[in-house]
Amino acid sequence: MNTDSNAKAYWAATLGLLTKVLVIWFLVSYGAGILFAPWLNSITLGGYPLGFWFAQQGSIYVFIALIFWYAHKMGQIDRKFGMQED
């Protein structure tokens, strides 16, 4: 594979991962905290409605997990395309 096509494939993989991260971020922050809150509030977690829990602290847990998942997947993409830092 030549350098130009390798660079294009690398950026395509990177942008694909970034798109997934942003969609998850949107669904958790806006979706679970606002759009789906009335439906989620019918479920309780620790005595609190689930929609409220996601808006207050659940989204933070998801965001932290998302950071680690992104770093792991980005490392895999870097290694696949020979872009890792050693």
N, C-alpha and C positions, 0 to 999 in steps of 0.2 A: 504494500500500500504506500503510495507516495505521500509526501509531507502535507500537501494541501488537502487531500482527501482525508487524511488522518486527523488534521486539525478540524475539518468540517464535521467529521463523525464525533470527535471529542466534544465540540460545542453543542452538537445536536443532543448527545447524551446528557450533557450538563444542563441544558435548557429543559430537557424532558424531566430530569430530576427536580429542577427548580419549580417547574409547573406543578408537579405532584405535591411538593412541599407547600406551595402557596394555596392550592386547592384544599388540602387538609387544614391548613391554618385558617382559611376562610370558613370552612364548614364548622370547625370547632369554635372559633371566636364569634362569628356572626350567626352561624346556623344554630348551634347548640345553645348559645347564650341569649339569642333574640328570636330567630325565626321559629325554631322548634321548641322553645321554652314552654309554651302552654301544653304541648303534648308530653314533653319530658317531665313536667311538674306533677304528672299523675304517678310518677315513680319517685320513691324516696330513697335517699342514701344517707345514712347516719342521722335520720330524723329530719332531713332537709329535702325540699323538692329538688329533683335532679337538674332541672333547668337552672335553678338558682346556684346549685353546687358547681355546675360547669361555668357559669358566668363569674363566680367568685374565685374558685381555686382549681377546678377540674381542668380548665383550659391551660393553666400554668403547668400542670403536670404533663399534659399533652405536648405543650411547646418544648419543655425540657427534653422529653423523649424524642421529639422531632429533631432537635438539635443533634443529639447523639446519632440518630438514624441517618440524618443528612451527612454527617461527618463520615460515618461508616461507608455509606453508598458512594460518596464522593471519592473516598480512598480507593474503592473498587474501580470506579471509572478511571481515576488517575493511573492505576496500575495497568488496567486493560489497554490504555492508549499510550503507555510509556511516559506519562507526564508527572509521575510521583517525584517527590523531593526526598532525596536520601541524605 
